[in-house]
Amino acid sequence: MSALPLRLGFVPLLDAAPLIVAREMGFAEAEGLALTLCPAPSWSSLRDMLLWGQVEAAQMLAPVPVAIALGLVGPVPRLDILQVLSANGDVLGVSTAIESRLRARGFGFDFVDARAARDTLAEVVAGELRIGVPFPHSTHAALVRHWLAGGGPAFSLHTIPPPRMAEALAAGEIDAFCVGEPWGSVAVERGPVHFCSPAPRSGRRPPKRHWPHATTGSRRNPRRRHG
């Protein structure tokens, strides 16, 4: 039986690893799939690739299929969720300027108490805190809203592609971010940011990425769903 071609979109994050390993190590081929991996620079680009048929399946932020079903982000194809790719793994980071103010207030960056981090942040941020998130419909945005509710500083969310988080922070476009790895660690290595808290301290193992497949394609080719 010949291998079934499948174009699969992804954003370069750690939770894309299962898809890349499946292609590079031959696991997909062993299941009868000829994977073509299609990188995307941002979640909006990946969403459009899936909605307009440039790929049949994609690594995707968990809330996006829900937003698509509600008609919030464009055309409304029905999507099958084939697999949960990851949970947790996001980080909250602040600029080094805010880090200095937090340390002056005695905040120890011990990653134990998200509420203490929020309350101390409210003490040192005078105006609006500009926070970068990868996409409006994302667990990152939900975690930030949950974390800062009921006592945090005033804030606004700004959509920044994950690979640009460090650059945006260094350029002064944002003051903080919530992003998936490895881009938090990349920002720390480049110097403009310090981790404030792992995002899981603000939530309870929220699913981060799903693997949605366009239903029309999976109905035409059930092997794409079942291997």
C-alpha positions as CSV (number, residue, x, y, z in Angstrom):
1,M,0.0,0.0,0.0
2,S,1.4,3.4,-1.0
3,A,2.0,6.0,1.7
4,L,-0.7,8.6,2.0
5,P,0.6,12.2,1.6
6,L,-0.2,14.5,4.5
7,R,0.9,18.2,4.7
8,L,1.4,19.2,8.3
9,G,1.9,22.7,9.5
10,F,3.8,23.7,12.6
11,V,5.3,26.7,14.5
12,P,8.9,26.1,15.9
13,L,8.2,25.3,19.5
14,L,9.2,22.3,21.7
15,D,5.8,20.7,21.4
16,A,6.3,20.4,17.6
17,A,9.0,17.8,18.4
18,P,6.6,14.7,18.1
19,L,5.7,15.8,14.6
20,I,9.3,16.4,13.6
21,V,10.5,13.1,15.2
22,A,7.7,11.2,13.4
23,R,8.9,12.5,10.1
24,E,12.7,12.3,10.7
25,M,12.8,8.9,12.4
26,G,10.4,7.2,10.0
27,F,7.6,6.6,12.4
28,A,5.0,8.3,10.1
29,E,6.2,6.3,7.1
30,A,5.9,3.1,9.1
31,E,2.2,4.0,9.7
32,G,1.6,4.6,6.0
33,L,1.9,8.4,6.0
34,A,4.2,10.5,3.8
35,L,4.6,13.7,5.9
36,T,5.5,17.0,4.5
37,L,6.3,19.4,7.3
38,C,5.4,23.1,6.6
39,P,6.8,25.6,9.0
40,A,4.8,28.8,9.8
41,P,6.2,32.0,11.4
42,S,3.2,32.7,13.5
43,W,-0.1,31.2,14.8
44,S,-2.2,33.4,12.5
45,S,-0.2,32.2,9.5
46,L,-0.6,28.6,10.6
47,R,-4.4,29.1,11.1
48,D,-4.7,30.5,7.6
49,M,-2.7,27.7,6.1
50,L,-5.2,25.2,7.7
51,L,-8.3,27.2,6.8
52,W,-7.4,27.7,3.2
53,G,-6.2,24.1,2.5
54,Q,-2.5,24.7,2.3
55,V,-2.0,22.0,4.9
56,E,-4.4,19.2,5.9
57,A,-3.4,19.2,9.6
58,A,-1.5,21.4,12.0
59,Q,-0.1,21.8,15.4
60,M,-2.5,24.4,16.9
61,L,-3.2,26.3,20.0
62,A,-5.9,24.5,22.0
63,P,-8.5,27.4,22.0
64,V,-8.2,28.1,18.2
65,P,-10.4,25.2,17.0
66,V,-13.1,26.5,19.5
67,A,-12.7,30.0,18.2
68,I,-13.0,28.8,14.6
69,A,-16.1,26.8,15.4
70,L,-17.6,30.0,16.9
71,G,-16.8,32.0,13.8
72,L,-14.3,34.3,15.6
73,V,-11.3,33.9,13.4
74,G,-12.4,33.4,9.8
75,P,-14.0,30.7,7.7
76,V,-15.6,27.8,9.7
77,P,-14.6,24.4,8.5
78,R,-15.2,21.6,10.9
79,L,-12.0,20.3,12.5
80,D,-11.2,16.9,14.0
81,I,-8.9,17.0,17.0
82,L,-6.6,14.0,16.5
83,Q,-4.3,14.4,19.5
84,V,-3.3,16.7,22.4
85,L,0.3,17.4,21.8
86,S,1.2,19.1,25.1
87,A,0.2,20.7,28.4
88,N,2.0,23.3,30.5
89,G,5.4,24.4,29.4
90,D,4.7,28.2,29.2
91,V,6.7,30.8,31.1
92,L,6.0,34.4,32.3
93,G,8.9,36.8,31.8
94,V,9.4,40.5,32.6
95,S,11.9,43.0,31.4
96,T,15.2,43.5,33.3
97,A,14.0,46.9,34.3
98,I,10.9,45.5,36.0
99,E,13.1,42.7,37.4
100,S,15.2,45.2,39.2
101,R,12.2,46.9,40.7
102,L,10.8,43.6,41.9
103,R,14.1,42.6,43.5
104,A,14.2,46.0,45.3
105,R,10.8,45.1,46.8
106,G,12.2,41.8,48.1
107,F,10.7,39.5,45.5
108,G,12.9,36.4,45.3
109,F,12.0,34.8,41.9
110,D,11.5,31.4,43.6
111,F,8.6,30.4,41.3
112,V,6.6,29.3,44.3
113,D,3.8,31.8,44.7
114,A,2.1,33.2,41.6
115,R,-0.1,35.4,43.7
116,A,2.9,37.0,45.5
117,A,4.5,37.7,42.0
118,R,1.2,39.3,40.9
119,D,0.9,41.5,44.0
120,T,4.5,42.6,43.9
121,L,4.2,43.4,40.2
122,A,1.2,45.6,41.0
123,E,3.4,47.6,43.4
124,V,6.2,48.3,41.0
125,V,4.3,48.9,37.7
126,A,2.9,52.5,37.7
127,G,1.1,52.5,34.4
128,E,-0.2,49.8,32.0
129,L,1.8,46.6,31.7
130,R,2.1,45.6,28.1
131,I,2.2,41.8,27.8
132,G,3.1,39.9,24.7
133,V,1.1,36.7,24.0
134,P,1.4,34.5,20.8
135,F,-2.3,34.8,19.8
136,P,-5.5,36.4,21.2
137,H,-7.2,32.9,21.4
138,S,-4.6,31.1,23.4
139,T,-4.0,29.5,26.8
140,H,-1.3,32.2,27.2
141,A,-3.9,35.0,27.1
142,A,-6.2,33.0,29.4
143,L,-3.5,32.4,31.9
144,V,-2.4,36.0,32.0
145,R,-6.0,37.2,32.5
146,H,-6.5,34.6,35.3
147,W,-3.1,35.4,36.9
148,L,-3.6,39.2,37.0
149,A,-7.3,39.2,38.0
150,G,-8.3,40.6,41.3
151,G,-5.1,42.5,42.3
152,G,-2.7,42.7,39.4
153,P,-1.6,45.9,37.6
154,A,-3.6,47.3,34.6
155,F,-2.4,45.5,31.5
156,S,-2.9,45.1,27.8
157,L,-2.3,42.1,25.6
158,H,-0.2,42.4,22.4
159,T,0.0,39.6,19.8
160,I,3.7,38.8,19.1
161,P,4.9,35.6,17.2
162,P,6.9,33.4,19.6
163,P,10.2,33.8,17.7
164,R,9.9,37.6,18.1
165,M,9.3,37.8,21.8
166,A,12.9,38.5,22.8
167,E,13.2,41.1,20.0
168,A,9.9,42.8,20.9
169,L,11.0,43.1,24.6
170,A,14.4,44.4,23.7
171,A,12.8,47.0,21.4
172,G,10.5,48.2,24.1
173,E,7.3,47.1,22.4
174,I,6.2,45.1,25.4
175,D,7.2,44.9,29.1
176,A,6.5,41.2,29.7
177,F,5.4,38.1,28.0
178,C,3.8,34.7,28.3
179,V,5.2,32.2,25.7
180,G,6.0,28.6,25.2
181,E,9.5,27.2,25.2
182,P,12.1,27.5,23.9
183,W,11.4,31.1,23.2
184,G,11.4,32.1,26.9
185,S,14.8,30.6,27.4
186,V,16.0,32.3,24.2
187,A,14.9,35.7,25.5
188,V,16.8,35.1,28.8
189,E,19.9,34.1,26.9
190,R,19.7,37.3,24.8
191,G,19.5,39.3,27.9
192,P,16.4,41.5,27.9
193,V,14.2,39.4,30.2
194,H,14.0,37.5,33.5
195,F,11.6,34.7,34.3
196,C,8.9,35.8,36.7
197,S,7.0,32.6,37.1
198,P,6.3,29.3,35.3
199,A,2.8,29.7,33.8
200,P,1.5,26.4,35.4
201,R,1.7,28.1,38.8
202,S,-1.2,30.2,37.5
203,G,-3.3,27.3,36.2
204,R,-4.0,23.6,36.4
205,R,-2.3,21.8,33.5
206,P,-4.2,23.5,30.7
207,P,-3.8,21.9,27.3
208,K,-1.6,24.0,25.1
209,R,-1.5,22.5,21.6
210,H,-3.8,20.2,19.7
211,W,-3.4,18.5,16.4
212,P,-6.5,19.5,14.4
213,H,-7.3,18.0,11.0
214,A,-9.8,19.4,8.5
215,T,-12.8,17.2,8.7
216,T,-13.5,17.2,5.0
217,G,-10.0,15.8,4.4
218,S,-10.2,13.2,7.2
219,R,-13.6,12.0,5.9
220,R,-12.2,11.5,2.4
221,N,-9.2,9.7,3.8
222,P,-9.9,8.0,7.1
223,R,-6.4,6.6,7.2
224,R,-5.2,10.2,8.0
225,R,-7.1,9.9,11.3
226,H,-6.4,6.2,12.2
227,G,-2.9,5.7,10.6
